[in-house]
Amino acid sequence: MTTPRQHPARDVPPCGWTLIHKPIGCSSSKALIPVKRALGLKKRVGHSGTLDPFACGLLIVCFGRATRLLPFLDHANKEYTFSIAWGTETDTGDRDGTIIKRDSATPSEAAIHALLTSFQGPLMQTPPAFSALKVKGKRAYRLARRGDVPDLKPRLQHIESLVLTGLSASEAHFRVVCNTGTYIRSLAHDMCRALGVLGHLNTLCRTRIGRFCLSDAFSLDLFEKNRHDDGTCGLFFSPQELLDDIPVVEVSEQDAVRLRQGQGIDDQGFVRSGLAFCVYGGQCVALVEGESGQFLPKILLEGKMIHDVDNSRT
């Protein structure tokens, strides 16, 4: 996946991406700390979709100017494995919440299988009260913590597949493929309501985002171990490798300079309309958009080579 890259001046921050395996017990923002240390960055590091502290799994992490590529991942389906624990309902809908109801009833395997079909395809889903969505400028979870019920409207989501993978007397395990924006806590809550039992989301693991799988991700300790590495450890990748459905076009040095200055260049007879990555000497210069025979810069993407990063500052 790595691509040899030339680079601009050393004062330009690094630009690229990586895959990390967020462990249970830390927030998604804290999971970025080892990556920031390895890069010598304190800001301009972002990720594709928050995972709650009790959850684990895949995060796509972009840094430098490549953070502006994150919205292009919003269309990618996500896969999760999760479990529902029967018998208790919590105020947050997950295992970290306070128990508010108890009941001994549990669903049968036949009832669960009969339910799954109705939860596939398009469905309306109300986000959980304890979420980061904003209501009149305030985070929903802040309102919920002080006892206010946030007014969250149902949203259209899409469940591509939902299968039962395991069942015991106390909980059931599932695998789901869904669109970005689906709340698994809400899915678990709605499933319990449909089954007529109490339950809450007990475990959650994101196993895939688009073409990227959890098995491809790096553990956080690898970034800590390689903080003083020369950058050849293969933990970081070039911007143009993130979106493999966007073509890559090699440009001349003169055209690379023009793009850096925000100017358009000739599209070299490029037959496809839409977006392209322009690369000079293996270094990604910009994401461009074809228009009227020109490539117009949409996002400038140059950044320092990873092995030039001075991480002694962190």
Protein Blocks (a to p, Z undefined) as FASTA:
>chain_A
ZZcdddddfklccdddddddddehiafklmmmmmmmmnopabhiacehiadfkbgcdddd
dehjllmmmmmmmmpccdddddddehiacfkopakbccfbdcfbdcdfklmmmmmmmmgc
jddddddfbbcbdeehiafklmmmnopacdddddddddfbdcdfbdcfkbccddddddeh
iafklmmmmmmmmnopacddfbdcdfbghjbcfklpccfklmmmmmmcghlnopaccfkl
mmmmbccddddfklmmmmmnopacdehhpabgcjddddeehiafbdcddeehiacdfbdc
bdcdfklpcfklZZ
